[in-house]
Every structure is written in C-alpha cells, then in structure tokens.
Amino acid sequence: MIEADLLTMAYPPLLVFIAALLVLVLPRTLGFAVGALSLAAVVAVAAFAPEGAHLTGTFLGFSDVRPFYIDEFTRMMGIALGFLGTFAVIYAYSSEASKTMAAFALAYVASAIGAAFAGDWLVLVFMWEIMAITSTLLVWHYGGDAVRAGYRYAIAHGIGGSLVLFAVIAHYAQVGTFVYGEGVDYPNALLAGGFAEGLPMLLAILGIGVNVAFVGFHTWLPDTYPRPHFAASVFLAAFTTKTSAYILLRAVPEGNIYLAYMGGLMAVYGVVFALLQHDMRALLSYHIQAQLGYMVAGIGIGTTIGAAGAMGHLFNNVLYKSLLFMAVGVVIYRTRENDLYKLGGLWREMPLTAIAFFIGALSITAVPGFSGFISKGMVLDAADPSYYGGSEYQALYWLLFIGAIGTFLSFIKLGFYVFFHGESDRSVRDSKPGQTVAMLSVGGACVVLGLPAIGWPVFTDLLPLIDGTEFLGPGGDEHTLTPYSTGHLLDALILITVSAIGFKLIRKPLSKMDYSDPALVVNPASYHIGRGSMRAVTATYAAVDNAVVGIVKRGYWVGNNPVLAVDAAARRVPVLEVEEQRPADGGRPSTIHLRTSIGTTVLLLTIVLTVIVWLLIS
C-alpha cells in the first residue's frame, strides 16, 4: 500500500514539471516513458493521498499558502487529468511528436494540474498564468499558421488572466485571505471557495469565462485548436477548458441563474457552428464549447445534482473529447487531409481508428451504455422541472436538449463523411501501436464507466457530492440516481430517432453550407483596431517628442545666445536658423542627449511612477 506520508510530500505539478525537463535531455523513448510515469504518479497521489491541505507555507510574504489541497473535487480532477495525460503522452510518442513539443506539453499539463490542486486563490492565479504561457508555447512550437493563432490565443488568455488576477486582488482586499472558503459566507455553498460578492465575483466570472469559452469570448478556441500538431490538440482539448470549468465551480459555489443560461446558449451556439464546419478539428473545437455549456449550466443551477453532473461531465469530457481528437488526429496523420468532405470510406482502411472514433462519438452524444449518458443525463435532470429543476429552468432544459440533438447531428455527419460515405480512394494504414493503445485505453474507460448496473456506480463513486448513488435534492431530501430508468431510456430513444431523421433531411443542404462564425470578426477587428491605436499612439508620441525637443533646444540656444535671440526676435526671424548652435563663448557643441530609445523611456517612466506611488502610500 502506498504510504500516506510519502504522498503528502509529493507535489504532483512538480513531478510532471521535472519530467518535462528530463524529456529534453534523455533519449526520446526513455524521456516519454518518464513523462507518462509522472502522470501515472499523479493518479496515484490523487487517489490515495489523505484529505486536507499539504505543503502549506509562506509565499511573497503571505502566510498559509496552500499549493496542494485534497478534497473530493481535487481528487477527481487529479485522477481525470493524470489518467488522460498518461495516454496522451503515449499517443504523442507514437505520433512522432518531438521532444521539445513533449516538454512544452508536460509543462502545460503540470500547470493545469497545479491549478486543479491549488488550495487558495494566490496559487491558483500563478498556475493560471503559467498554464496560459505554456499552452501558447505548445501552439507556437508547430510554426506556420499556428504562430498567428498562438498570438491571438495569448492575447485572449492574457486578458482573461488579468481579469482573474484583478478578481483575486479585489477578493483579498475585501476579505483579507486567499484561502478557499475563508472570509466569505455562502450558506448554500456546495464546496469550499467562492469569491467575495460584487466586483471580485464579477471579474472572476468574466476572466474564467474566457477560458471556458462563454459565447462572445470563445473565438480563440476554434481559431487555435485546429492549427498545431495533431498530438498537441489532444493535450489542449483536455486541460485548459476543463480545469477552468472546475475553477468556475470554486468561484461560484452557490450557482447563478444567468450563468446557467449562458451554459444553455453555449450548448446551442457550439453545435450550430460545429455542424457548419468542414475542418474536422474545428468541428471538435466548437463541440468543446458546446459540452462546456452543459458544465456551466450545471454549475449555474447550483443544486447538488447540477454541480455533480457538471463535474461528471467534465470528467467524461476529458476522456471522450481527447479520444475524438486522437482518432481525428490519426486520420489527419495518415491522409494529410483536414477537410471531412474530402474523405470517405476509411472504415475499411482504418478499422481500429473507426472503432475508437465511434466510442468517443457514442459517449459525447450520450447513448445509453456509454459514460456520457450518465453525466449529461444528470445535468438535464437538474434543469428539468419534472425531475429536480425549478420552473425558472424550463427554457434552459430545452436549450440543453436542442444542444443534445445538434451534438448527435454533428457526429453523425463527421462519422458518415470520414468513415462511410463512398469508397476510399486512399491506400492508408491504420493507427500505429502506441496510438491504438492510447485510444482504446481511453475509449475503454468511456465504455466501462457507462455500463448499466456495473460501471456507472463506479463512475458516480468518483464524483463529488454523490454518496454512492445517493444525493441530496434541492429541498434537502435524499434521492437515488436512476440513469437507466424507463423515462431516461425513452428520452435517449427520442433523441436518437429525431437526430437520425434530422440528418437524413439536412445532409445534402448542410454539405453546401460554409458559413463562418460571425464572432470571428473579432480577430481582424482586433488587429485593425490594435494596429490603428498603436500607430495613433506612436504618432502622438513622435509629435509630442518633436515639440518638446524643439522647445528645449530653443530654450537652450536662447540661454547661450541672448543677444542673437533679442536680435532675431526684433527682426522676427526663427531663432534656430543657424546650422550649428554653439555656446556663446565659442566652446564645444552641447552634449545634452534629448532623445532615447522606447525601452529606456519606459524604464524611466516606470521608475518615476514607482517613486510617485511609493510617496503616495508612505
């Protein structure tokens, strides 16, 4: 048995970060093996470490900092991220990912795990920013189109991270502590956490909303994830958005009706634009937003089953979304094609990849027998007035149900055009052994955790707020989960039937549609606004600089040539007509340097402003 004391001393993000450094210096096979083992160790730490805060200390002068905190929420997050990360490394190794890319990916995973295990907002905000930096490096590493997309990604996450930082500062100013749950009073909170009400909460929701792809804040997602190395997309699909959804629950532990309806809008918006995509990874990226919608809705509803369903859907999404990116990545790797309409009939050429894809597709569409059926059903039940939701969530329930139909349509479309439509004119091989192991291992978890009467109780045991299959309802009374009830199975049958008929009706017109997301106008608009603003600022700076330099030079000349200045004024001629101004005594020219570089100017201004601030607060 693993010793609890040893696990108490183990800091999971540090284990993975050390592995990231070792990948760079060890032989490729050994380095990737160390990376996979470090993430397997994270699963062990999460599963067996005792509950409570560990490695508490002082940081930046603040005491009681908690970089490692174990409760039922962080335990679930550690198991999910560590398990997927282990097989993502194996997949990357078999997909010819470079050692440098693996190092960036592991550093990114380490920061996401650090954010998940954080026990206070100070540690969280540091890990949040490191997660943004390392994920940007992972995108940039591929080069080409990924570079510009990476810059846009960095700007988006820089803005979101800044909002989270301001939220943490405002929270500390209001309550005097960073520790989750201390200094705030939320009587119906489902877990320790919560930002102080008012400005801290608003800033936190907006900042986290960037990472969880609120409608209008989501453009970085479909813009970035289709562009890097296909193995990098597997990592990106699992860590930033899912970690952020968990942090959103920490930030808003009592729920919020507006947040719930934002989740419903995300579910519909994501599937609509997923249906219109030609690029396979762009389609999957929009479905990240759609699936996050279910998590945000469950968090916003704020009941036990809503939050537990949101965390369960997060856990499942880490698995099946990454599995879908793995399967699509193999298709891209073998065919060198991203457009789903240019493929077809690949199930004969790539049967193992097809099996992996359809396991992921059946999971994300919540078909009975797969894990997604359990968690999506919990979120729908939380919103359904006939189960546990109040009447105020009736419209939300239908938004989520429409999103579920759109999800079915999207994956029928993707699976049909890639694997079944027509005959394949390509002679391609199936997945490599490492890719197969990774896909079938993650896919196996999606199947096992959804099995009736066998697997799903194991899955619910992993979930916070659920005691076996029992949970407390909105009124405090005890309820039992019954995902395979007649009503739930009938809902699933209706969903499948409507989706199958719907795809038959819209398949041909859908194939001719190629509408882009109108929200993506933010990319060129931001570029031109930014470029215009920068040019206006630099032009203003140059004009002011020229004016100030001219005034100083004139004053300097007048001080050294008073007679000539009086004479020039009497004759009304410019005072600087002479080509070279020298002191009146005929000495050497002035050595005053009135111009400097922008960097030096910024440094000087920073020093001056720092002194002013110091004087004001002294």
Helices and strands as residue ranges (DSSP letters): H 4-9, H 12-25, H 28-48, E 52-54, E 57-59, E 62-65, E 68-70, H 72-94, H 99-117, H 121-140, H 145-175, H 199-211, H 220-224, H 230-238, H 240-251, H 257-275, H 280-301, H 304-335, G 340-342, H 351-364, H 371-383, G 391-393, H 394-415, I 416-420, H 433-448, H 456-462, E 470-472, E 478-480, H 486-511, G 518-521, H 522-560, H 562-571, H 598-617
